[in-house]
Amino acid sequence: MSRMIIKAKLQSLSEDELRKKVVIPLLRCSGFQYVEDWCGPGEKGKDVLYAKKDPLLESYFWGAVLIKNKNDIRKGSKTDIRIIKNQVEEAILTQIPDPLDPFRKTIIRELYIVTSFNIEPEAREYIGVVFKESHLFIRFMPGDKLESKINDVIGRSDYVFDLDNFEEFCEKQMESVFAREREVISKPVFVSEISEGRNIEPKLAKINQIIQSGEYSRNQDLILDFFKDEELKSYFLNKLPDSFEDLAEIEFILEELVKDERPFKLIAILRKSIGERNIEFIINFINKHYEEPGRSFE
């Protein structure tokens, strides 16, 4: 299907239809997380809410989508840019319940203004100048970019864009990606794969792979190899969870942590893994390592 046909179909949709049939599936298929339909009386300038993961801080930040789909967005009188301006202001000023922590309020850090029509440069400049001093990063996605993104998702598949099944297509694409990720994670990792590499990036990737798979005992030699390098050890321990259902599986890691002069990670793991399955292991472990004269667990 040509882009002109896709664009014409998008422009025939109401804002509700564009949100439900196209934008939400597209966000999910493009890797956005915790995508929620936020449209309603309390939306406050946010039709869709989503999360992105900050690759440096390893934490999530929240963004939103504001959808307009009636005609070109202009600064002139035919399109009331003031309505968009007011909605952006609401999006900036209004806190939302954190979807990952309902007891906490948060704000959005970025906002997409999406339409299947055009956004004229004067309108973009106006919004950019008005909100120049705000904390919000505003992104524009006019019709050309929107259909281009749809084509990126479709890729080289035989799928022909159809408003009635685009959501189903996106879901199948995501299932395929997850299946490939599970296949990669399930593969064993060997010390030789790390030792031969000069670049630290492959080593960090292997650490992430092990943490995601949770296969610690299977990769014992590789993990112990990481512990010989302080930088890799620190990265690994930062990624390592504090709670385990079966501590016996990571006993070799705990044995290494006993050697640290300030075993904060060890203490955190033992405390947060207390349970019927682990209690005997914890007692024996403490008796083995912390009942010697002159040593204190704390």
Stockholm file with secondary structure:
# STOCKHOLM 1.0

chainA/1-298         MSRMIIKAKLQSLSEDELRKKVVIPLLRCSGFQYVEDWCGPGEKGKDVLYAKKDPLLESYFWGAVLIKNKNDIRKGSKTDIRIIKNQVEEAILTQIPDPLDPFRKTIIRELYIVTSFNIEPEAREYIGVVFKESHLFIRFMPGDKLESKINDVIGRSDYVFDLDNFEEFCEKQMESVFAREREVISKPVFVSEISEGRNIEPKLAKINQIIQSGEYSRNQDLILDFFKDEELKSYFLNKLPDSFEDLAEIEFILEELVKDERPFKLIAILRKSIGERNIEFIINFINKHYEEPGRSFE
#=GR chainA/1-298 SS CCHHHHHHHHHTSCHHHIIIIIIHHHHHHTTCEEEEECCSTTCTTCSEEEEEEETTTTEEEEEEEEECCSSCBCSSTTSCHHHHHHHHHHHHHCCEEETTEEEEEECEEEEEEECSSCBCHHHHHHHHHHTTTSSCEEEEECHHHHHHHHHHHHTTSSCCCCTTTHHHHHHHHHHHHHHHHHHHHTSCCCHHHHHTCCSHHHHHHHHHHHHHHTCTGGGHHHHHHHTTSHHHHHHHHHHSCSCCSCGGGGHHHHHHHTTSSSCHHHHHHHHHTCSTTTHHHHHHHHHHHHCSTTCCCC
#=GC SS_cons         CCHHHHHHHHHTSCHHHIIIIIIHHHHHHTTCEEEEECCSTTCTTCSEEEEEEETTTTEEEEEEEEECCSSCBCSSTTSCHHHHHHHHHHHHHCCEEETTEEEEEECEEEEEEECSSCBCHHHHHHHHHHTTTSSCEEEEECHHHHHHHHHHHHTTSSCCCCTTTHHHHHHHHHHHHHHHHHHHHTSCCCHHHHHTCCSHHHHHHHHHHHHHHTCTGGGHHHHHHHTTSHHHHHHHHHHSCSCCSCGGGGHHHHHHHTTSSSCHHHHHHHHHTCSTTTHHHHHHHHHHHHCSTTCCCC
//
